[in-house]
Amino acid sequence: MTTLKTLDRRITSLEGDVKEIKEVQASHSESIYKMHRRLTKHDLRWTKLFEHFNIEDVTDAEVDEVLDAE
């Protein structure tokens, strides 16, 4: 049978884990935002190039197929 003391230790441990996750998330959030912004910019550039040269873009299914094969 689980005691209150055991439950309290487990809760305290989980709270520590959550705090650690939030610290990592906070310290990397700006880097993640910058990377996401750059990727979005690259996607937009590729889209413009594809449209300009009338090149058909790859489908999500094609991307999934390649990723699944790895």
PyMOL Python script that loads the backbone (N, CA, C, O; Angstrom):
from pymol import cmd

cmd.read_pdbstr("""\
ATOM      1  N   MET A   1       0.836  -1.176   0.000  1.00  0.00           N
ATOM      2  CA  MET A   1       0.000   0.000   0.000  1.00  0.00           C
ATOM      3  C   MET A   1       0.884   1.243   0.000  1.00  0.00           C
ATOM      4  O   MET A   1       1.876   1.313   0.725  1.00  0.00           O
ATOM      5  N   THR A   2       0.516   2.209  -0.811  1.00  0.00           N
ATOM      6  CA  THR A   2       1.278   3.441  -0.919  1.00  0.00           C
ATOM      7  C   THR A   2       0.953   4.359   0.248  1.00  0.00           C
ATOM      8  O   THR A   2      -0.208   4.605   0.575  1.00  0.00           O
ATOM      9  N   THR A   3       2.011   4.853   0.858  1.00  0.00           N
ATOM     10  CA  THR A   3       1.804   5.749   2.000  1.00  0.00           C
ATOM     11  C   THR A   3       1.767   7.191   1.533  1.00  0.00           C
ATOM     12  O   THR A   3       2.182   7.508   0.418  1.00  0.00           O
ATOM     13  N   LEU A   4       1.272   8.048   2.384  1.00  0.00           N
ATOM     14  CA  LEU A   4       1.233   9.481   2.072  1.00  0.00           C
ATOM     15  C   LEU A   4       2.643  10.036   1.897  1.00  0.00           C
ATOM     16  O   LEU A   4       2.876  10.918   1.071  1.00  0.00           O
ATOM     17  N   LYS A   5       3.570   9.515   2.676  1.00  0.00           N
ATOM     18  CA  LYS A   5       4.958   9.972   2.578  1.00  0.00           C
ATOM     19  C   LYS A   5       5.533   9.651   1.198  1.00  0.00           C
ATOM     20  O   LYS A   5       6.226  10.473   0.598  1.00  0.00           O
ATOM     21  N   THR A   6       5.236   8.442   0.701  1.00  0.00           N
ATOM     22  CA  THR A   6       5.710   8.030  -0.620  1.00  0.00           C
ATOM     23  C   THR A   6       5.083   8.902  -1.704  1.00  0.00           C
ATOM     24  O   THR A   6       5.769   9.359  -2.619  1.00  0.00           O
ATOM     25  N   LEU A   7       3.781   9.128  -1.593  1.00  0.00           N
ATOM     26  CA  LEU A   7       3.102   9.981  -2.565  1.00  0.00           C
ATOM     27  C   LEU A   7       3.664  11.396  -2.544  1.00  0.00           C
ATOM     28  O   LEU A   7       3.846  12.012  -3.593  1.00  0.00           O
ATOM     29  N   ASP A   8       3.936  11.906  -1.355  1.00  0.00           N
ATOM     30  CA  ASP A   8       4.489  13.258  -1.230  1.00  0.00           C
ATOM     31  C   ASP A   8       5.858  13.344  -1.906  1.00  0.00           C
ATOM     32  O   ASP A   8       6.152  14.330  -2.582  1.00  0.00           O
ATOM     33  N   ARG A   9       6.697  12.317  -1.730  1.00  0.00           N
ATOM     34  CA  ARG A   9       8.015  12.297  -2.387  1.00  0.00           C
ATOM     35  C   ARG A   9       7.880  12.250  -3.895  1.00  0.00           C
ATOM     36  O   ARG A   9       8.616  12.927  -4.613  1.00  0.00           O
ATOM     37  N   ARG A  10       6.942  11.453  -4.375  1.00  0.00           N
ATOM     38  CA  ARG A  10       6.738  11.341  -5.826  1.00  0.00           C
ATOM     39  C   ARG A  10       6.238  12.661  -6.408  1.00  0.00           C
ATOM     40  O   ARG A  10       6.689  13.084  -7.473  1.00  0.00           O
ATOM     41  N   ILE A  11       5.313  13.306  -5.713  1.00  0.00           N
ATOM     42  CA  ILE A  11       4.798  14.600  -6.170  1.00  0.00           C
ATOM     43  C   ILE A  11       5.907  15.641  -6.182  1.00  0.00           C
ATOM     44  O   ILE A  11       6.031  16.409  -7.135  1.00  0.00           O
ATOM     45  N   THR A  12       6.706  15.668  -5.133  1.00  0.00           N
ATOM     46  CA  THR A  12       7.831  16.610  -5.060  1.00  0.00           C
ATOM     47  C   THR A  12       8.804  16.368  -6.204  1.00  0.00           C
ATOM     48  O   THR A  12       9.304  17.319  -6.804  1.00  0.00           O
ATOM     49  N   SER A  13       9.076  15.115  -6.507  1.00  0.00           N
ATOM     50  CA  SER A  13       9.967  14.778  -7.610  1.00  0.00           C
ATOM     51  C   SER A  13       9.395  15.244  -8.944  1.00  0.00           C
ATOM     52  O   SER A  13      10.112  15.807  -9.771  1.00  0.00           O
ATOM     53  N   LEU A  14       8.104  15.008  -9.149  1.00  0.00           N
ATOM     54  CA  LEU A  14       7.458  15.447 -10.393  1.00  0.00           C
ATOM     55  C   LEU A  14       7.448  16.965 -10.503  1.00  0.00           C
ATOM     56  O   LEU A  14       7.641  17.505 -11.592  1.00  0.00           O
ATOM     57  N   GLU A  15       7.230  17.648  -9.411  1.00  0.00           N
ATOM     58  CA  GLU A  15       7.264  19.112  -9.436  1.00  0.00           C
ATOM     59  C   GLU A  15       8.643  19.610  -9.836  1.00  0.00           C
ATOM     60  O   GLU A  15       8.767  20.593 -10.566  1.00  0.00           O
ATOM     61  N   GLY A  16       9.681  18.930  -9.358  1.00  0.00           N
ATOM     62  CA  GLY A  16      11.046  19.285  -9.742  1.00  0.00           C
ATOM     63  C   GLY A  16      11.274  19.068 -11.228  1.00  0.00           C
ATOM     64  O   GLY A  16      11.916  19.880 -11.894  1.00  0.00           O
ATOM     65  N   ASP A  17      10.740  17.960 -11.743  1.00  0.00           N
ATOM     66  CA  ASP A  17      10.874  17.681 -13.173  1.00  0.00           C
ATOM     67  C   ASP A  17      10.169  18.741 -14.010  1.00  0.00           C
ATOM     68  O   ASP A  17      10.710  19.202 -15.015  1.00  0.00           O
ATOM     69  N   VAL A  18       8.975  19.125 -13.604  1.00  0.00           N
ATOM     70  CA  VAL A  18       8.216  20.149 -14.324  1.00  0.00           C
ATOM     71  C   VAL A  18       8.971  21.476 -14.301  1.00  0.00           C
ATOM     72  O   VAL A  18       9.043  22.171 -15.314  1.00  0.00           O
ATOM     73  N   LYS A  19       9.525  21.819 -13.158  1.00  0.00           N
ATOM     74  CA  LYS A  19      10.296  23.065 -13.041  1.00  0.00           C
ATOM     75  C   LYS A  19      11.486  23.042 -13.998  1.00  0.00           C
ATOM     76  O   LYS A  19      11.775  24.034 -14.667  1.00  0.00           O
ATOM     77  N   GLU A  20      12.174  21.897 -14.058  1.00  0.00           N
ATOM     78  CA  GLU A  20      13.330  21.741 -14.947  1.00  0.00           C
ATOM     79  C   GLU A  20      12.920  21.894 -16.412  1.00  0.00           C
ATOM     80  O   GLU A  20      13.604  22.562 -17.188  1.00  0.00           O
ATOM     81  N   ILE A  21      11.809  21.276 -16.781  1.00  0.00           N
ATOM     82  CA  ILE A  21      11.312  21.370 -18.154  1.00  0.00           C
ATOM     83  C   ILE A  21      10.982  22.814 -18.500  1.00  0.00           C
ATOM     84  O   ILE A  21      11.315  23.281 -19.589  1.00  0.00           O
ATOM     85  N   LYS A  22      10.336  23.520 -17.591  1.00  0.00           N
ATOM     86  CA  LYS A  22       9.981  24.921 -17.833  1.00  0.00           C
ATOM     87  C   LYS A  22      11.229  25.794 -17.975  1.00  0.00           C
ATOM     88  O   LYS A  22      11.244  26.725 -18.780  1.00  0.00           O
ATOM     89  N   GLU A  23      12.273  25.497 -17.198  1.00  0.00           N
ATOM     90  CA  GLU A  23      13.525  26.258 -17.296  1.00  0.00           C
ATOM     91  C   GLU A  23      14.184  26.048 -18.654  1.00  0.00           C
ATOM     92  O   GLU A  23      14.652  27.000 -19.279  1.00  0.00           O
ATOM     93  N   VAL A  24      14.218  24.802 -19.104  1.00  0.00           N
ATOM     94  CA  VAL A  24      14.804  24.493 -20.416  1.00  0.00           C
ATOM     95  C   VAL A  24      13.993  25.176 -21.512  1.00  0.00           C
ATOM     96  O   VAL A  24      14.554  25.781 -22.426  1.00  0.00           O
ATOM     97  N   GLN A  25      12.688  25.075 -21.412  1.00  0.00           N
ATOM     98  CA  GLN A  25      11.802  25.682 -22.401  1.00  0.00           C
ATOM     99  C   GLN A  25      12.010  27.201 -22.454  1.00  0.00           C
ATOM    100  O   GLN A  25      12.069  27.786 -23.535  1.00  0.00           O
ATOM    101  N   ALA A  26      12.119  27.828 -21.294  1.00  0.00           N
ATOM    102  CA  ALA A  26      12.312  29.276 -21.245  1.00  0.00           C
ATOM    103  C   ALA A  26      13.668  29.677 -21.816  1.00  0.00           C
ATOM    104  O   ALA A  26      13.779  30.691 -22.504  1.00  0.00           O
ATOM    105  N   SER A  27      14.699  28.883 -21.532  1.00  0.00           N
ATOM    106  CA  SER A  27      16.033  29.242 -21.996  1.00  0.00           C
ATOM    107  C   SER A  27      16.204  29.031 -23.500  1.00  0.00           C
ATOM    108  O   SER A  27      17.082  29.643 -24.110  1.00  0.00           O
ATOM    109  N   HIS A  28      15.387  28.183 -24.099  1.00  0.00           N
ATOM    110  CA  HIS A  28      15.516  27.900 -25.524  1.00  0.00           C
ATOM    111  C   HIS A  28      14.402  28.486 -26.375  1.00  0.00           C
ATOM    112  O   HIS A  28      14.422  28.355 -27.598  1.00  0.00           O
ATOM    113  N   SER A  29      13.435  29.126 -25.744  1.00  0.00           N
ATOM    114  CA  SER A  29      12.270  29.590 -26.506  1.00  0.00           C
ATOM    115  C   SER A  29      12.648  30.598 -27.589  1.00  0.00           C
ATOM    116  O   SER A  29      12.084  30.556 -28.682  1.00  0.00           O
ATOM    117  N   GLU A  30      13.579  31.494 -27.314  1.00  0.00           N
ATOM    118  CA  GLU A  30      13.979  32.480 -28.328  1.00  0.00           C
ATOM    119  C   GLU A  30      14.676  31.797 -29.504  1.00  0.00           C
ATOM    120  O   GLU A  30      14.428  32.142 -30.659  1.00  0.00           O
ATOM    121  N   SER A  31      15.537  30.839 -29.216  1.00  0.00           N
ATOM    122  CA  SER A  31      16.226  30.101 -30.282  1.00  0.00           C
ATOM    123  C   SER A  31      15.232  29.312 -31.131  1.00  0.00           C
ATOM    124  O   SER A  31      15.344  29.269 -32.356  1.00  0.00           O
ATOM    125  N   ILE A  32      14.263  28.691 -30.469  1.00  0.00           N
ATOM    126  CA  ILE A  32      13.247  27.933 -31.193  1.00  0.00           C
ATOM    127  C   ILE A  32      12.433  28.865 -32.078  1.00  0.00           C
ATOM    128  O   ILE A  32      12.143  28.533 -33.227  1.00  0.00           O
ATOM    129  N   TYR A  33      12.061  30.035 -31.549  1.00  0.00           N
ATOM    130  CA  TYR A  33      11.300  31.005 -32.350  1.00  0.00           C
ATOM    131  C   TYR A  33      12.105  31.454 -33.566  1.00  0.00           C
ATOM    132  O   TYR A  33      11.574  31.515 -34.675  1.00  0.00           O
ATOM    133  N   LYS A  34      13.391  31.772 -33.360  1.00  0.00           N
ATOM    134  CA  LYS A  34      14.236  32.223 -34.474  1.00  0.00           C
ATOM    135  C   LYS A  34      14.378  31.137 -35.537  1.00  0.00           C
ATOM    136  O   LYS A  34      14.333  31.428 -36.732  1.00  0.00           O
ATOM    137  N   MET A  35      14.548  29.889 -35.106  1.00  0.00           N
ATOM    138  CA  MET A  35      14.678  28.796 -36.059  1.00  0.00           C
ATOM    139  C   MET A  35      13.365  28.610 -36.823  1.00  0.00           C
ATOM    140  O   MET A  35      13.376  28.423 -38.040  1.00  0.00           O
ATOM    141  N   HIS A  36      12.257  28.659 -36.125  1.00  0.00           N
ATOM    142  CA  HIS A  36      10.953  28.518 -36.775  1.00  0.00           C
ATOM    143  C   HIS A  36      10.732  29.642 -37.785  1.00  0.00           C
ATOM    144  O   HIS A  36      10.206  29.408 -38.873  1.00  0.00           O
ATOM    145  N   ARG A  37      11.129  30.849 -37.428  1.00  0.00           N
ATOM    146  CA  ARG A  37      10.984  32.006 -38.321  1.00  0.00           C
ATOM    147  C   ARG A  37      11.832  31.827 -39.582  1.00  0.00           C
ATOM    148  O   ARG A  37      11.370  32.097 -40.691  1.00  0.00           O
ATOM    149  N   ARG A  38      13.077  31.370 -39.405  1.00  0.00           N
ATOM    150  CA  ARG A  38      13.955  31.151 -40.565  1.00  0.00           C
ATOM    151  C   ARG A  38      13.396  30.076 -41.483  1.00  0.00           C
ATOM    152  O   ARG A  38      13.416  30.226 -42.705  1.00  0.00           O
ATOM    153  N   LEU A  39      12.894  28.987 -40.896  1.00  0.00           N
ATOM    154  CA  LEU A  39      12.328  27.916 -41.710  1.00  0.00           C
ATOM    155  C   LEU A  39      11.104  28.402 -42.480  1.00  0.00           C
ATOM    156  O   LEU A  39      10.916  28.046 -43.643  1.00  0.00           O
ATOM    157  N   THR A  40      10.287  29.203 -41.841  1.00  0.00           N
ATOM    158  CA  THR A  40       9.108  29.754 -42.509  1.00  0.00           C
ATOM    159  C   THR A  40       9.531  30.647 -43.664  1.00  0.00           C
ATOM    160  O   THR A  40       8.934  30.605 -44.740  1.00  0.00           O
ATOM    161  N   LYS A  41      10.560  31.453 -43.442  1.00  0.00           N
ATOM    162  CA  LYS A  41      11.070  32.334 -44.498  1.00  0.00           C
ATOM    163  C   LYS A  41      11.583  31.511 -45.683  1.00  0.00           C
ATOM    164  O   LYS A  41      11.315  31.839 -46.839  1.00  0.00           O
ATOM    165  N   HIS A  42      12.320  30.444 -45.384  1.00  0.00           N
ATOM    166  CA  HIS A  42      12.826  29.576 -46.460  1.00  0.00           C
ATOM    167  C   HIS A  42      11.674  28.911 -47.217  1.00  0.00           C
ATOM    168  O   HIS A  42      11.698  28.814 -48.444  1.00  0.00           O
ATOM    169  N   ASP A  43      10.677  28.459 -46.475  1.00  0.00           N
ATOM    170  CA  ASP A  43       9.509  27.849 -47.126  1.00  0.00           C
ATOM    171  C   ASP A  43       8.836  28.825 -48.075  1.00  0.00           C
ATOM    172  O   ASP A  43       8.461  28.454 -49.187  1.00  0.00           O
ATOM    173  N   LEU A  44       8.684  30.062 -47.644  1.00  0.00           N
ATOM    174  CA  LEU A  44       8.056  31.074 -48.490  1.00  0.00           C
ATOM    175  C   LEU A  44       8.888  31.353 -49.740  1.00  0.00           C
ATOM    176  O   LEU A  44       8.345  31.520 -50.832  1.00  0.00           O
ATOM    177  N   ARG A  45      10.203  31.402 -49.569  1.00  0.00           N
ATOM    178  CA  ARG A  45      11.076  31.628 -50.731  1.00  0.00           C
ATOM    179  C   ARG A  45      10.950  30.493 -51.737  1.00  0.00           C
ATOM    180  O   ARG A  45      10.822  30.733 -52.938  1.00  0.00           O
ATOM    181  N   TRP A  46      10.987  29.246 -51.242  1.00  0.00           N
ATOM    182  CA  TRP A  46      10.859  28.096 -52.138  1.00  0.00           C
ATOM    183  C   TRP A  46       9.515  28.117 -52.854  1.00  0.00           C
ATOM    184  O   TRP A  46       9.434  27.821 -54.046  1.00  0.00           O
ATOM    185  N   THR A  47       8.471  28.466 -52.127  1.00  0.00           N
ATOM    186  CA  THR A  47       7.140  28.531 -52.738  1.00  0.00           C
ATOM    187  C   THR A  47       7.120  29.537 -53.875  1.00  0.00           C
ATOM    188  O   THR A  47       6.562  29.268 -54.940  1.00  0.00           O
ATOM    189  N   LYS A  48       7.730  30.701 -53.651  1.00  0.00           N
ATOM    190  CA  LYS A  48       7.774  31.716 -54.717  1.00  0.00           C
ATOM    191  C   LYS A  48       8.560  31.218 -55.926  1.00  0.00           C
ATOM    192  O   LYS A  48       8.153  31.436 -57.067  1.00  0.00           O
ATOM    193  N   LEU A  49       9.680  30.552 -55.676  1.00  0.00           N
ATOM    194  CA  LEU A  49      10.479  30.017 -56.784  1.00  0.00           C
ATOM    195  C   LEU A  49       9.705  28.952 -57.558  1.00  0.00           C
ATOM    196  O   LEU A  49       9.686  28.957 -58.789  1.00  0.00           O
ATOM    197  N   PHE A  50       9.077  28.053 -56.834  1.00  0.00           N
ATOM    198  CA  PHE A  50       8.300  27.000 -57.493  1.00  0.00           C
ATOM    199  C   PHE A  50       7.181  27.592 -58.333  1.00  0.00           C
ATOM    200  O   PHE A  50       6.944  27.148 -59.457  1.00  0.00           O
ATOM    201  N   GLU A  51       6.502  28.576 -57.804  1.00  0.00           N
ATOM    202  CA  GLU A  51       5.413  29.214 -58.557  1.00  0.00           C
ATOM    203  C   GLU A  51       5.949  29.939 -59.789  1.00  0.00           C
ATOM    204  O   GLU A  51       5.345  29.881 -60.861  1.00  0.00           O
ATOM    205  N   HIS A  52       7.078  30.617 -59.635  1.00  0.00           N
ATOM    206  CA  HIS A  52       7.665  31.364 -60.747  1.00  0.00           C
ATOM    207  C   HIS A  52       8.056  30.439 -61.900  1.00  0.00           C
ATOM    208  O   HIS A  52       7.836  30.763 -63.067  1.00  0.00           O
ATOM    209  N   PHE A  53       8.634  29.291 -61.563  1.00  0.00           N
ATOM    210  CA  PHE A  53       9.099  28.364 -62.594  1.00  0.00           C
ATOM    211  C   PHE A  53       8.082  27.250 -62.885  1.00  0.00           C
ATOM    212  O   PHE A  53       8.400  26.286 -63.582  1.00  0.00           O
ATOM    213  N   ASN A  54       6.885  27.380 -62.361  1.00  0.00           N
ATOM    214  CA  ASN A  54       5.813  26.393 -62.564  1.00  0.00           C
ATOM    215  C   ASN A  54       6.242  24.973 -62.197  1.00  0.00           C
ATOM    216  O   ASN A  54       5.973  24.018 -62.925  1.00  0.00           O
ATOM    217  N   ILE A  55       6.911  24.859 -61.057  1.00  0.00           N
ATOM    218  CA  ILE A  55       7.353  23.557 -60.570  1.00  0.00           C
ATOM    219  C   ILE A  55       6.341  23.070 -59.531  1.00  0.00           C
ATOM    220  O   ILE A  55       5.980  23.796 -58.604  1.00  0.00           O
ATOM    221  N   GLU A  56       5.897  21.834 -59.706  1.00  0.00           N
ATOM    222  CA  GLU A  56       4.953  21.260 -58.757  1.00  0.00           C
ATOM    223  C   GLU A  56       5.682  20.887 -57.470  1.00  0.00           C
ATOM    224  O   GLU A  56       6.725  20.234 -57.500  1.00  0.00           O
ATOM    225  N   ASP A  57       5.130  21.302 -56.364  1.00  0.00           N
ATOM    226  CA  ASP A  57       5.731  21.012 -55.057  1.00  0.00           C
ATOM    227  C   ASP A  57       5.482  19.549 -54.683  1.00  0.00           C
ATOM    228  O   ASP A  57       4.572  18.910 -55.211  1.00  0.00           O
ATOM    229  N   VAL A  58       6.291  19.035 -53.777  1.00  0.00           N
ATOM    230  CA  VAL A  58       6.088  17.672 -53.291  1.00  0.00           C
ATOM    231  C   VAL A  58       4.893  17.646 -52.349  1.00  0.00           C
ATOM    232  O   VAL A  58       4.554  18.655 -51.729  1.00  0.00           O
ATOM    233  N   THR A  59       4.265  16.491 -52.249  1.00  0.00           N
ATOM    234  CA  THR A  59       3.103  16.352 -51.373  1.00  0.00           C
ATOM    235  C   THR A  59       3.541  15.890 -49.989  1.00  0.00           C
ATOM    236  O   THR A  59       4.664  15.421 -49.804  1.00  0.00           O
ATOM    237  N   ASP A  60       2.643  16.027 -49.024  1.00  0.00           N
ATOM    238  CA  ASP A  60       2.923  15.522 -47.682  1.00  0.00           C
ATOM    239  C   ASP A  60       3.105  14.013 -47.706  1.00  0.00           C
ATOM    240  O   ASP A  60       3.920  13.468 -46.962  1.00  0.00           O
ATOM    241  N   ALA A  61       2.354  13.346 -48.553  1.00  0.00           N
ATOM    242  CA  ALA A  61       2.473  11.893 -48.669  1.00  0.00           C
ATOM    243  C   ALA A  61       3.872  11.498 -49.142  1.00  0.00           C
ATOM    244  O   ALA A  61       4.438  10.519 -48.656  1.00  0.00           O
ATOM    245  N   GLU A  62       4.427  12.253 -50.082  1.00  0.00           N
ATOM    246  CA  GLU A  62       5.788  11.967 -50.565  1.00  0.00           C
ATOM    247  C   GLU A  62       6.818  12.183 -49.458  1.00  0.00           C
ATOM    248  O   GLU A  62       7.760  11.404 -49.308  1.00  0.00           O
ATOM    249  N   VAL A  63       6.628  13.234 -48.698  1.00  0.00           N
ATOM    250  CA  VAL A  63       7.537  13.505 -47.578  1.00  0.00           C
ATOM    251  C   VAL A  63       7.455  12.383 -46.551  1.00  0.00           C
ATOM    252  O   VAL A  63       8.475  11.887 -46.073  1.00  0.00           O
ATOM    253  N   ASP A  64       6.219  11.986 -46.216  1.00  0.00           N
ATOM    254  CA  ASP A  64       6.035  10.901 -45.244  1.00  0.00           C
ATOM    255  C   ASP A  64       6.673   9.602 -45.722  1.00  0.00           C
ATOM    256  O   ASP A  64       7.252   8.860 -44.929  1.00  0.00           O
ATOM    257  N   GLU A  65       6.565   9.334 -47.005  1.00  0.00           N
ATOM    258  CA  GLU A  65       7.138   8.117 -47.573  1.00  0.00           C
ATOM    259  C   GLU A  65       8.654   8.101 -47.389  1.00  0.00           C
ATOM    260  O   GLU A  65       9.226   7.078 -47.013  1.00  0.00           O
ATOM    261  N   VAL A  66       9.301   9.230 -47.655  1.00  0.00           N
ATOM    262  CA  VAL A  66      10.753   9.318 -47.507  1.00  0.00           C
ATOM    263  C   VAL A  66      11.152   9.184 -46.033  1.00  0.00           C
ATOM    264  O   VAL A  66      12.092   8.464 -45.698  1.00  0.00           O
ATOM    265  N   LEU A  67      10.422   9.888 -45.159  1.00  0.00           N
ATOM    266  CA  LEU A  67      10.740   9.816 -43.724  1.00  0.00           C
ATOM    267  C   LEU A  67      10.517   8.420 -43.165  1.00  0.00           C
ATOM    268  O   LEU A  67      11.290   7.957 -42.327  1.00  0.00           O
ATOM    269  N   ASP A  68       9.469   7.747 -43.618  1.00  0.00           N
ATOM    270  CA  ASP A  68       9.194   6.386 -43.151  1.00  0.00           C
ATOM    271  C   ASP A  68      10.251   5.391 -43.608  1.00  0.00           C
ATOM    272  O   ASP A  68      10.483   4.379 -42.948  1.00  0.00           O
ATOM    273  N   ALA A  69      10.889   5.679 -44.736  1.00  0.00           N
ATOM    274  CA  ALA A  69      11.911   4.769 -45.274  1.00  0.00           C
ATOM    275  C   ALA A  69      13.243   4.887 -44.527  1.00  0.00           C
ATOM    276  O   ALA A  69      14.098   4.008 -44.627  1.00  0.00           O
ATOM    277  N   GLU A  70      13.406   5.963 -43.792  1.00  0.00           N
ATOM    278  CA  GLU A  70      14.691   6.155 -43.068  1.00  0.00           C
ATOM    279  C   GLU A  70      14.841   5.209 -41.908  1.00  0.00           C
ATOM    280  O   GLU A  70      15.854   5.245 -41.209  1.00  0.00           O
TER     281      GLU A  70
END
""", "prot")
cmd.dss("prot")
cmd.show_as("cartoon", "prot")
cmd.util.cbc("prot")
cmd.orient("prot")
